[in-house]
Every structure is written in C-alpha cells, then in structure tokens.
Amino acid sequence: MHRILVIQTAFIGDVVLATALLQNLHAAYPGATIDILVRAGAQELFIHHPYIHLVHVWDKKKNKYQHLFQIIQTIRRIKYDVVINVQRYLATGIITVLSGAKKTIGFNKNPLSFLFSEVVKHAFGTAAHAVGRSAEQDSSTTSIHETSRNHALLASLTTAPVAKPALYPSAAHFIVVQKYQSAPYICMSPGSVWETKKMPAKNWIDLINAVPTNYTIYLMGAPNETALCAEILSATSRGGVINIAGELNLLEAAALIKSASLNYVNDSAPMHLASATNAPVVAIYCSTIPAFGYGPLSSVQFVIESTASLPCKPCGLHGKTACPLGHFNCGNSITTAQLLAPLSLI
C-alpha cells in the first residue's frame, strides 16, 4: 500500500469526524502516503497534520463543476492505490470511479457504488424503529456513531478498533490563544449551519447571566456568526463576556477549546472540535438527536435536550432552516438549570 486518498467534502464537522480514519490508516500503513480531499475552507484543519501529505481542495462555490473535473484529472495523475469515499453523493462517486485507483471503497448509498471495488452498507442504527418513521427520525434507534460508520470502510484494510478523531494544532496556534487563557474560561459556540440546531439566543443569554463570575466567557464562531454572538453579548447583564467570533482559524479555535473549563456547543462543528481535542463539552440538541450518531466523544461530556414530550422531534437528520411547526419547542424548552448542571460536576 503506497498511496491512499480519503474523500470527505461535506461540512467542517463531518471532516473532523473523518480524521478518525486517518488515525487508523496511519497506524495500519505507517509507510503509506495519505492524502485527503475536502471542500474549500476545511483545508486549514490539516496544516502541519502529521499523517497528511497532500490536501486536495474542491471549491463548491466558484466554478464548482469545472473545478471538479480539474480535481479528477489531478487525482488520476497521482495514481492512488486506494480511494476511500466517505460520502454518499453523486459528485464524490464520480471522483471515486474516475480516480483510476486500484481499489475504490464507498457506501452503498452512493449512486455510483455499483462501480466501486468494495461497497459497505451505510446505516444509522440497528434497532427496530417505530412504524411509519425512518431510522433517521426515530430516537429509539440504537446509535451507531459516525466514526464507527466510517470505520466500516476500512474492514478490508485493518482490523484495529475505531480510532477517535484527532486534530493537531501547532505550537504557533497555542501561542495565538495564550492571551485568552490568563483565567479559567468557558467557550460558547451558539451558531450552526442549520437554524433548528441553534439553541435560541434567549437561552444563551440566560445561561451566560447565570454562570459564576469567576469564569471568563468567550463567544466563538465563524465570521458569519459574529453578528449572532454580538446580539447575545449586547443582551447580557454579566461582565467578563467577550465576542471573539471570526477572530480564530479552525486550529486556533481547537487550541482554545482544548483547555477550556467547559465548552457549550450546539450539534455542530464546535462539538467535533471538542471531540478531536478531548475537551470537556456540553452538547445541546434542539431538533436533532444523539442517536443519529454525531454525538460528543470527549472523555468529559454532557448531553442536553428538552425534557418535554415532543412527538415532532427529531424533524430531520441535518436540521432545517426553520421549525416546520413554527413553535421550536425543542429549543425553547431547554432550561437554564439543565445547562448549568454540568458546571457543578467539573
């Protein structure tokens, strides 16, 4: 085995979870060259990554399909021994099939899986689910974590157990965040790509106002979440709250999250940054559920959900742009007492 390509061009959190494959592949084939294909923006996760040789970047927003075929040409020239496609969508199926690799591995839900060398069944759970509801909707479904689902793609390559995702901030990244670490601190990441994954701003405000004042609180997020964090900050009555959304790159954010007393996150990328640095985390689920398999993996972890009986939850695997019923009870009914409880346990 000389050269391996892993394909994961989904959102940041999915890419972070796919780093577990890199851990297993390197352990099984320490002499192999491992490359990865990601969407534009995710490449910064792999700066100085010890197991990654080359990062291919697909810009899905600018000349998407022209760039796609340029990537295919590049991949074909490299002549990979193995291509492992973590995604289930047509475009990555095309890349896989046209890669020219000796072995191509992917999930059966990919439309072009019939052309792969090896096909692995993709499943969200193992238990029976309620009549009329899919496994993706039913909270009673036995959870299979995404890292385990992905690990099944390595069945013919290694018998090692599932690794945890891992990121590798450099010394320079840790130096950047030192200025934030003079006192105990809590990181809060109130954003998400999906609106129904975001705990309402009022809940964040109430939580912040209730946190003991010996903690500095950092509001974190991507540049496009700066306004959300500013809105929350402006409504708080507590001092020691600082909006740093948009100020850190992904590995700097991971470095800050790693040493936080606690990290409050939605079901989104910051939760996976915490998992990849084994940082203590409170994972907040609004419209989605941990049983989908995207839960926290940190040694110290807490999961918060509404305790109300909500037959409408979950309303979708990835969240939605708005509550389909208009009430968003799955988020609004989460209480400050629930959110504060983990602080007494750390």
N, C-alpha and C positions, 0 to 999 in steps of 0.2 A: 504494500500500500504506500504510494508515494505522494499523491496529491488528492485532497478531499475538499469539496465545496458544500457548504451549508447555505440553503436559501431560506430567508425569512424577511420578507419585505412588508410586514404588517407594521402596526404602531409600536412605539418605543417599548411599552411593557411586554409585548409579545417577543420582541427581540431580546430583551433582558432575560426572559424565561428560557429562550433558546440557547443562552450561554451555558446552560447545564450540559447540552450536547457537546460543547467544545471541551468541557472538563473531561467527559468520558472518552471522547475521541483522542485527546492528547494522552490520556492515561493508557489507552489501548495501543496507540500507534505513536509513541513519542518521537519517532524519526520522520513522521509524515508532515507535509506542509498542509496546513489547514487554512482555507480562505472562507469568506462569508459574503453573501450578497444581501444588502439591506436597502431600505428606502432612504432617500435624501433626508438628512437630519440625524439618523441613527448612527452614522459612521463615527461620531465623536465618542461613542461608547467604547470604541476599540483602539483609542490612542494608547500606544505602548502596551497593548494587550499581549501577554507573554505567549499565547498559543495561536495568535492570528498573524498570518504572513501578509495577506492582501485583503483589503476591503473593497468589494465592488459596490458601487452606489447607483441605484436607479432613481432618477428624478421623475416622480409620477405627476408632477405639476407642470413641468415645462417640456414640451416635445416628448410626451410620455411614450408613444409607440415608436417613434424614431429612435429614441434613446434605448428602448427595449431591444431593438434589433442590433444596435451597436454593442450592447452588453452581450447578447448571444454570440456575436462574432468574436468578441474578446474571450469569452469563456471557451469557445470552440478551439481557439488558438492555443489555449493553455493545456488542453487535453487532460482533463481530470480522470482519475481512476474511479472515483465515486462522487456522485452528486446526491445530496440528501435534501429533499424538498419538504420543508415543514408546513407549507401552506396548502390550501385546498382549492385554489382558484386557477382559472384557465391560464392566465398570463405566466404564472410560475410553472405551470405544466408545460407550456410551450418552451420555456427556457430549459427545463429539465430534459425534454425529449430531444431538443436540438443541440444539447450541450456536447454531444459526441462522447460522453463519458462511458467507460466500460460497464459501470453498474449505476443504475438510477433507482432511487428509493423514494417512495412517497405514499401518501394516504389514499385509500380507496375513494374518498370523496372528491379527489381532484378529477375534473372531467377527462383528463388525458391519462389517468392512472393505468388504463389498459395497455399503454405503451411503455410503462416503466418496467425495469427488470424485476423489482420487488415491490409488492403492494401490501400495505399494512392497514388493517381495519381501524377506522377512527371512531371513537365512542366517547360520549360524555358521561356515561355511568354504566353500572352493571345491574342495579336493582330494578325490579318491575316498577313502572310508573303508572300514575292514575289514568283511568280510562278517559280518552279524549284529550290527554295532554301529552306532549312530547317529552322526551328526557331532558330537552333543553329548557322546558318550562317548569318541570316538577322538582320541588325542593326535597322530595323524598328519595330522589335518585342518589345512589351511592356515588360519592365523589371520586373521580379519578383526576388527580392533579395534572395540569397541562404539562409539567415536566415529565410525568410518567407517560402520558400520551405520546409526547415527542420521543421519549426514550425507546418506545417500541420500534421506532425506525432503525434502531441500532442492533436489533436482535441478531442479525447475521454477522455483525462486526465485533460485538463484545458481549460478554455475559456479566459484566460488572453491574452492581446496583445503580439505581438512578442517582446521579450527582445533583448537587444544588447549583442553582445559577450563581455566577460569580462575576464581579467587575473588579477592575484593578486601577483605581485612582493612583496617580503617581505622587511622588513627594511634592512636586510642584502644585498639584491640586490640593493637597492637605495644607500647604503653606498659604494658599489663597484664602482658605476658610478659617485660618487661625484667629483672625480678628473678630470672628463671631463667637469664639469659644472661651472667653475670659470668665464666664459664669455658667452655671447649669442652664440648659436651654431645651426648649421643645420646638420641634418643627411641625408646622401645619400646612398641608397642601390641599386647599379647598377646590381645586379645579379638576376637570376631566374633559376628555373629548366629547363625552355624551352628557347631555343635560340631566337625564334621570339617574345618573351615577353620582351627581353632586349633592351632597347634603346641603340644604338651604342655607343661605348666608346668615339668617337669623340664628340658626342653631350654632354656627361657628362663633357668632358674636357672643351668644350666651355662654358658650364654653370658655371663650377667652376671658370674659369678665369673671368667671368662677375659678380660674386657675390660680393657685397660690403665687404671690408676687415675687417669690424667690427665684422663679424661672423667667428667663427672657424667652419671648415667643417670636419665632421667625415665620412669617407668612411666605411660602415658597410657591413657585410655579413657572411655567414657560412665559416668554414675553407677552403672549396674547392673554395671559391670565393676570397681568399687572393690575388692570382695572378692577377685576373681581377682588383681588387682595386689598386694593386701596379702598374699595367700598366697605369691606369688612372692617378694616382698620379705622376708618372715619367714624364708624358707629360704635366703637368700643369705648368703655369708660376706664379701662385699665392702662397703666403705663407699662413700659417695657415690651411693647409690641412693635416689631419692625418689619416692613414690607420689603423683601429682597427678591420678589418675583422678577424674573428676567435678568437677574444680575449674575447668575451662575450657569456654567455649562453643565452638561449631564454628569460628568465625573466629579466636578466640584460639588454639585448637589449631593452626589452619593457620598462624598467625603464628609460633608456636613451632617447628613442623615446618620452616618455610621456612628458618630459619637454623641448623638442627641440622647437626652434622658428618656425621651419618648417621641415618636413620630405619629401624628394623626393624619390619616390619608383616606381618600375615597378608594373605591375599587378601580384603580387606575395605575398609571406608570409609577408614581412615587412608592406605592406599596411594593412593587417589584424591585425598585432600587433598594428599599429596606431589606428585602429578602436576599438580594445579591451582596449585601454588606453585613448581613446578620444583625441588623439594627432592630431595637425594640419598636414595635409598631402596634397601633390601634387601627384596624381596618374597618372602615364604615361602609356598610352595604345598604343602599337605598333600593333601587328597582331590581338589582341582580342578587344572586345568592352565592355563598361559598361553594355549594355543591356543583357549580359549573366547572370547578377545578382551577380557578385562578386565585386561590386564597394565599395568605401570607405563609412564608416558610421560615421566618426568623425564629430563633430559639425562644425569644420572649415575644409573644403575640397575643392580641386580644381582638375578637371579632364583635362588632356592634351592629345590631339590626333592630328595627322596630319590633316591639313585643306585641303589637296589635295583631289581631286576626285579619289578614289581608288576602282574600282569595285572588286578587289581581296580581299578586307578587309571586314569581317574577313575571314581568311583562315582555321580556326579551333577553336574549343572550348578551347583547352588547350595550344595552341601554337604548334610549330613544331621545329624540330632540325635545320632547315634552311628554308629560304624563298623558297617556291615552284617555284617561277618565277625568283629567283636569284637577284632581284634588292633591295628588302627590303625597298621599298619606304615608307611604313607605319612608319618605324623608322627613316630613313634617312631624311625625310622631316619635322620632328618636329624641330621647330626653337628655338634658344636661347631666342628670345623675348617672345615667348609663355611661356617658362619655368620660365623666370624672373618675369613675370607679377604678379604672386601671392605674391611675396616678397613685392610689394608695397601696398598690401592690408592687411597685418597682423600688 
